[in-house]
Amino acid sequence: MRPWLTLLLLSLAACNVNPPSLGGTWREAQATIPGLAEAGTLLTGAGFDRRAEPPPEGAALRLWLGSRRSHAMLVQATGERRLWRTPGGFALATDGARVVATAGLAQALVASQQDGADPLADPRALLARGRNLRRQVDLGSRDREPGGMRFGLQLDCRLRARPVPEDAATLLVEERCSSPQLAEFTNRFWADAETGAVLRSEQWIGPDLPALRLEELAPG
């Protein structure tokens, strides 16, 4: 993760940090999601359902975090890297199909990188044989206090793909990761069986947080 990209994510998340007044349903949902109750800028569009969601103008993602939903609009694109931001001030960076940084939550995924090429670049190749991947992540607190920073956490991951039984046009890639410093977790990516393009995913973005689910609303 390049330093300028981290700074840009932080500046995006810092904009419009005062959410509108929300009803009890929001507060109850907030209390059920570990680690998020104290973060006041999270997905302030959450609580609307798909029918009420305004159509995006341009590239966009639909996001779910626990019981909350929002959409993120494309802010910047450089090669395979994308910066996205929700109306409530949550920002994320993606590299291809993978979330590589977040800002605006109680915890932040400061950086993510892997040794060598990412197998998600062509999920179809994972049908014949799985792949091992060593990843490294940096984590931080929302206020970026030194005591909340954890650098160079090693992840040993195994990726496998299989057809989805009820949908022959879709592949499911499961990435199971373990670490000496973190609890085990599994990322899931659903890809077009013909093109290999990842259409939606469920990804770990830090300990004590629910998985972030993403779905493409309009191409980036």
C-alpha angles and dihedrals in degrees: 000000000000117000093236090054092053091050091049091051090052093049091049092050091049093061120098094359097167109088122206121260109283133197131245094273090066094047092048092050090047091055092054095056111082115235097007106084093087095049106095099186100057121134095315089185088066118122096048116110128223093266091057096045114113114236110258122241105222131346114353145160130215111224134197123190110179106308094341128095137193141146129243125212124214112258103173139359128198114170107306092343119101133183117208133183134191123218087252095058103260110139131192138179123215130194106199105313096339128094105228103173142010137190133185100050130101085259127034133212095218098182143350129190139159139211107258129339120346111249088216087076086082113014091179090072089062091067093074095046138351124248133222117221130185113211135182127206136187119209132194144170123259092254091047092231110172092238091060096052122102117182134193100013108176122225125190108201136184120201125199132170132206136169116263104246096217094042117043091186093064135071124202117214116195119196112194114194133189131182139181089231103038140047117260118267140175127224119202128204126185113206137183106260093217102044103021092231113150108234102178139000147183112221140182112238101174145325118295091019127106116246114275111237119205133188127179112245096174128001118272 
